[in-house]
Amino acid sequence: MHHTVGILNIYKPIGISSRNVVDRLQSITSGVKVGHAGTLDPLACGVLLVATGSATRLIPYLQAQPKHYRATFVLGMRSETDDLEGPLFSMDCEPLPDRETVERTLREFVGPIKQRPPCYSAVHINGVRAYQRARRGESVEPEPKWVEIFEIKLLKFCVIAECQAPVRQDMVGKIELQLDIHCAKGTYIRSVSRDLGDRLGCGAVMTALERRAIGNFEISGSTVLAALGEEDWKTRLSPPVSAVPHLSHVAVNSEQKSRVICGLPILKWVRVNRNEGWDGFENGEELGVLYKKELLAIAKFHEETQQLLPRRVFPVS
């Protein structure tokens, strides 16, 4: 595989946008194409995956991976942005819910749920970003969509005290929650906070968010952006095949490689993972095609002809 093609697992700090990360990497990669897979707001931190070179064509597969977040919510507050970016309003709702009530209510969010994206989000409404409309003072109501939350764990439940530092005075006496959330793509954690506050009747805002994993890319393996230079960034690249662990993989020989590179179908191959053999695929199923253990292409299986039809091809040595 070309030494500039792969996936970077970057730890995005608080205070900069995902676009800022891409711009910084673009400045040190000497013209290599760069793109990120899944925006993190400036107030959030954690895993941001950046694809380089032809691996940018794998961004949709990276975005489709499940995600793991650690979030902090404060009960008894509201915000138009559902986080600390907008003005905060204290809610008069005594008594605040107890831990048992919160845990019981959180269980209602596990599974496939219909979720309305935040008004200040990047979703399009009639071709315009929702946050752009909201900032112009327009009434914004994004359409709810189906998302899935696999697991929510309540790690901390405490009343905010004046001795906590740093602490906003208007948050003293409110309840702080820390949660681990494992979810599918497209889930807005700010919306979870807003909807939890609505169901509890006391309001809630998200005050911190860290993305701890996307698929197999974990925070423990991430690289601080400032540590990357014009040469060593290449040594931090994960191979393109790491973007598609969920696909079945098949291996081809040099003759078949030539056909795949030209976009031509192939008839036989060697199955690499799941069950041995080369049959048993579903019509239209996507598979990773490997040559010498490197990702050569993403192909679709055509049941009637028993062929693999290359769809996305990547240069390999």
Buried (B, 14 or more C-beta within 10 A) or exposed (E): BBEBBBBBBBBBBBEBBBEBBBEBBBEBBEEBBBBBBBBBBBBBBBBBBBBBBBBBBBBEBBBBBBBBBBBBBBBBBBBBBBBBBBEBEBBEBEEBBEEEEBBEBBEEBBEEBEBBBBBBBEBEBEEEBBBBBBEEEEEBEBEEBEBBBBEBEEEEBEEBEEEEEEBBEBBEBBBBBBBBBBBBBBBBBBBBBBBBBEBBEBBBBBBBBBBBBBBBBEBEEBBEBEEBEEEEBBEBBBBBBBBBEEBBBBBBEEEBBEBBBEEEBBEEBBBBEEEEEBEEBEEEBBBBBBBEEBBBBBBBBBEEEEBBBBBBBBEBE
